Amino acid sequence: MLIRGADAVFADGVKPCDIRIQNGVFLEIAPALEALEGEEVLHAEGLTAFPGLIDMHVHLRDPGFEKKETIETGTMSAVKGGFTQICCMPNTKPVIDNKVVVTYIKARAKEAGRCKVHPIGAITEGQKGENLAAIGGMKAAGAVALSEDGKSVQNTSIMANAMLYAADFGLKCLCHCEDASLVDGGVVNEGYYSTLTGLKGSIRAAEDIMIARELCLAGSLGLPVHICHVSTYSGVQLIREAKARGVAVTAETCPHYFTLTDAAIMGFDTNAKVNPPLREERDRLAVIEGLRDGTLDCIASDHAPHHADDKNVEFNYAAFGISGLETSFALSYTELVRGNGFSLPALSALMSARPASILALAGGKIEAGQPADLTLADLNEKWTVDPAEFVSKGKNTPFAGREVYGRVKYTLVDGRIVYREREDAANDR
């Protein structure tokens, strides 16, 4: 295939060029390439070519919660959002805590035939926080990291052992940071809007204390750690200071933490209920600055699809989470590039190169010899988020009706077009 006329995003800038793909890898990247006999030509004039987007924090719900999402619908949602690789969290049923479940997910993803799916194994058996899971077996079957996502390992000794064992197998722990005793049933950020609504709040310290613990462990053990979905200004500062001391920490945040504040709960919209909760304007701005200065390494969607029944209840009883794969890129481009002056290479690094580096995944750059994973988007197209158009089973988004820029037109995985925008969205189902 020859992709003609795109503006390609490289680490050192954006350059118009043609891109030749052969046998699933980038073969040649240069201006004005001549089409070879029999070569398919994809005309991409007016489009921007990003290295295939990578989301290292996704909930596919399969096995066990197929009412919310399946590997089939989740990967459809991913490629529509421009993602060529996704990493799925272990809070399924059964939990991803052994090689059998890892093998099942890999096989189902291969059958679906869309994006690459990398399972993340649980840190402890059944995510119960008591005994370490079968780390070696999961790694051998294809797990790329470990996490207890949805909760923290509350026992510090077990967490330290987990980091040690993970390192033995070349894996990192991806840490959901939450002191359960401090959350104590809180469903929103504790502050002005929790007071106005009467909803029970959760203080920043519940997140920050666990961030600090993981940083202390990483520093003391001399091992890497990754902090998930950072939402607080104080958490950003803790990570910034730890990096300055030489701690091997990486961290992510999500689009909802730099586009929304806890003011979104005022209408008791359960689609704005997420964990950690939406914070205040000070936090939102600190998250943006953390992305700008490299304190926060990457953007992840924390795609958490739910059935309507899980959200269409009183706020206190609603499930946490946002269906984010189909809005992550556009929200990030709109808020960071158009709204805050980030460059396209910076956005590409946050959504592709750095996730690849953190998890040692092939890809993340447009370069000869690299896997031909590519996201082609029209950055000038303005569109309105409509959850009815999501291909994910989860329609739960607080962004319904929001105008954004950046529409994904094509997604290619290993040189194969796995998503092509059509006027009739039903054709992509």
N, C-alpha and C positions, 0 to 999 in steps of 0.2 A: 504494500500500500504506500502511496505517496500522499502526504497531507500538504496541501499547497496554500501558501499565503497567510498562515497564522502568525500572530505576534507571540513568540515563544518566551516564556519566563524562565530565565536562568538566574543563578545566584548573583551574577554581576550586572544584571539588567534585563531589559526586555528588547528582543531583536526580531524583526520580521525575517522569517526563513521558511524553507520547505523541510519536511521531515520524512525521511524514507524509513519504512519498517519492513523487516524481513525476518521470518522465523521467530516472531514474537519479541524481537529486540529492536532497539533503535540502531539503524545501520549507518545512516548518513544524515547530517544536519547542516544545511548550507542554503544560501540564497539561490533561487532560480534553478532548481534541479530539473533535469529533463526526465519526463516519465518514460519508464522502460516498457517494452512491449509486453502487453498482458497485465500491466500493473494497474491496480485500482487507484483512482485518484479521488481524494476527498477534498473538495474545495472549501477552504476554511477562511477565506478572505473576510475580514471584519471580526474574526473570533480571536480570543486569547487562549494560548495553549499552556496549561499548567502541568507540571509533573502530576501523575495520578494522585488525587487526594487520599490521605490515610487517616482513618479515625481509630484511635487506640482505646476508645471507651464506648462500647455499644452493648445494649442488651437485646439479644435476639429472642429470648423467652423460650426457646426450643432447645431441649425437651421440657415438657411439662406444663407450659403455659401458652399453648398454641392458640388459645382464644385471644391472646393479646398480640402475638406475632409468631411467625414461623421463619425458618431459615430462608424459605422461598420468598416470602413477602419482605423480610428484612433486607435481603440482598437486592431485591428490586428497588426498594427505597434507597439503598446505598448508592447504586449506580445512577439513579435519577438525580441524586444530590451531588454526583460527581466523584464519589468515592470508589477507588479501585481496590483498596484493602481496608478491612475492618477487623477489629479485635473484640471478641465477645466475652462479656463478664460471666462469672461462674454461678450466679444465683438463679439457677434453673432447678428443675425437679425431675430426676435427681440432680444434685449439685455436680458441677464439673470438678470432681475431686479424685478421678482415676482415669486410667488410659482408655477405658471402654467408652466413656462419655466423650472424651476428646476425639476418639476415632469416629464415633457416630456423627459429631458435628462436622468434622472434615469431610466425611463421605457425603453427607447431605448437602453441604456447600458445593462440592464437586458436581453433584447431580443438578443442582440449581443452575450452575454454569454461568454465574454472573461475576461478582467480585471475589477476590481472595479473602478467605475467612480464617483468622488465627484465633484459636481458643485461648483463653486465659484461665488457668487452673486456680482452684481455691487454695488458700493457705492452710486451712485446717479441714479435717474430715467433716463433711456436712455443714461447713461454715459454723460450727458450734464453738469454735475458739478453744478446743481442748487438746486434740491430738493433730499433729501435722499430717497433711494429706500425702498421697503417694507421689511425691514430687518427681522422682526419677522416671517413673512410668509415664507420667503426663508429659514430661519433656520429650521422651522418646517417641511418644505418639503425635507430637506436634504442638504442644502448648508453648507459648512464647513469653509468658510471664505468670506471676501469681498475684492474686488479690482476694480480699475478703469483701469485695465491694458491696455496698449496702450497709456495711457495719465495719467497725474496727476490731482488730484483735485486742481485747481489753487487757489481757495478761501480758505484761511487758516481757517477761522471761520467754514466753512462747513466741512473741514477735521477734525477739533477738535470735532465737534458734531458727525461726523461719528465714530470716535474712541470711544466716550462715549457711543453711542447707540450700537455699535458693542459689546462692553464689557458687556453691560446689557444682551446680548443674548449669551455670552460666545464665541464670535467670534473675530478674529483678522483682521486688515486691512493689506493687502499685497500691498505694495506701489511701483508702477512704478514711478521713480523719474526723473522728466523732467520739467524744467521751459520752457514752450513753447515760451515765449518771447525771451529767449536767444538762443534757437535752431534756430528760425527764418528761417526755410527752409533748415537748414543744413542737409546733407545726409550722411556725413562721419565725422570722427574725424578731428578736425582742427589741422593741423600740417604739417610736411614735405610732406606727401603723398597727402594731399588735395591740397597743393601748386603745386606739380608736375602734378597732374591730372586736376587741374582747377575745381574740384568739391567743392561745398560750404561746409565748415566745421562747426561743432558744438563743442563748447568748453566744457571742463570737468565741468566747473562751472554750466552748465545747469543741469547736474546730481547731482553734489555735493550740490548745494544750496537746492534742494528739499530733499536730504538725511538729511542735517542739519536741515531743518524745521521739518521733521517727528521725528527726534531724540529729538528736543526741545519740541515738543508736547508730545511725550511719556514721557519724563522726567518731564515736568510740570504737566501732568495729572496723572502720576503714572500708566500708562497703557502700555500694550505691543504693539509692532509694528513690522512688518516684511518688510525688504527692498528687493525688487526684483532685479534680474540680475545685480549685482554690477560689474562695468567695470573699475573703475578708482582707481589709487593708493591712491588718496586723499580721495575717498569715503571709501576705506578700513580703512584708518587711522581715519576718523571721527567715524566710527562704533566701532573701537578698543577703542578709547578714551571714547565713550559713555558707552560701556560695563564696562570699568574700573570705571566709575562713578556710576554704578549700574542701568543704564537705561535698561529696559526690551526689548531689541532689538534682533531680529534674522535676518539673512540675507542669501541670496543665490547668487550664480553665475552660469554661464553656461560653458559647455566645450569650446565653441568658444572663450571665454574670456581668457582661460588659454592655448589655443593651437594655436591661431592665433593673428596676429597684423594687423594694418591698411595697412601694406605692401600688404595684399591680394587684395586691391582694384586696384592695379597698372594695372591689365589687364582689368579693367572696368567690372569685373565679377559681375553681379548683385546678384549672390548667396552669395556674401560677404557683401551685404547691410543688415544691421541689426540694431535694435534700442534697447538699446543704441549702438552706433557704435563700431566697433573694434578699440581698442586703440593702444598704443605704447608698446614697450618691457618693459619699466618701469612699466606700468600698469599690463601687463601680469604676470610679476614676483611678483608683490605685491598681485595679486589675489591668486597666488599659495601659497604665504606665509600666506595670510589670511585664506586659507583653512587649512593650516598646524597648525596654532596656535589657531584655533577656533574662530577667528573673523568672518569668514564666516562659517555658520552652515551647509550648505547643497549645493548639486549640483542639478540644475533643467535644463531641456533641453530647455525650452521656445520653444517647438515644434511649429513652425509656417509654416504649409504647404501652398503652393500656386500653382495654376494652372500655366502651362508654360507661358501662355499669360501674367501673372502678372509680370514675370521676364524677358521675352524676349522682352524688350523695352530699351530705353535709360536709363542710370543709374539714372538720376534725377526722372524719372517717375516710376521706378520699385518699387514694394512693398518691405517693410522691412520683413526680417525673414528667418529662416533656418529650414528645416525639420529635426528634431533632435532625435526623439525617437529611431531610429534604429542604431544610431551611438554613443549615449551619453555614454553608459557603456564602450564600447571599447575605445573611445577617453579618457575617464577618467582613465581607467585602464592603458592604454599605457602611457599617459603623466604623471600621478601622481605616480603610483606604479612603473612602469618600468623606468620612466624617472626622477622621483624626490624622490624616496625612501619612499613613503607613504606605510604604512602597509595595508594588506587586511582588518583588522578590521577597520582601519581609513576610507578606501574607503567605506566599508559597512555602517559605521555610517553616512557618508556624503550622501549616496544614499538610505538609508533605515531607520535606527533608528531615526535620527534627523528629517527628514520630518514627520515621524509618531508622534514624540513628539511635534513638533511645531503645528500640526493641530489636535492633540489628536485623531489620528487614531489607530485602533487596528492593531497590526502587528509590523514589523520592527525588529523582533528577532526570532531566532530559539530556542524555549523554549517550554517545555511541557505545553499544555493548550492554547498556542497562535494559531491564524489562520495559517493553513498550506499553507502559501504563500512562494514560494521558486523559486530561480533562479539558474539553474545549467549551468555552463559555463566551456568551455575548455580554460584555460588561456594561454596555449602554442600555440594555433592555431593562425597563422598569416593570415590575409585576407585583401583584397583590397576593399575599399568602392566603390560601383558601384550603383549609384542612380537608374539605370534601374531595380535593384533587390529589391528596396523598395516596400513594400506592401502599404505604405502610398500613397495617391494620389499625395502628394507633393514630387517632385523629386529634390527640390531646396536645394542643399548642396554645400558648397565650398570645401568639403572634397573628392570629386570624385577623385579616383586614389590614395588616401592616404592609406598607409599600416598601419594597426593597429593590436593589439593583443587582444584576448578575444572574443570568439564566444559563444553566448548563444545557448545551446543545448536543454534545456527544461525550460518551465515556468509553474509553478503550482499555481493555485489559489484555496484556500480552499480544498487542497488535490487533485484537478482535473487537469490533464495535459491539458493546454489550448494552448500550443505551443510545437511542437516537430520538430526539424530541419530535413528537408528531402533534399536529393540531388536535387530533382525537386522542386524548389521554388514555381512553379505554384500550387502545391498541397496545399500550405498554404494560397492561396488566397480565 
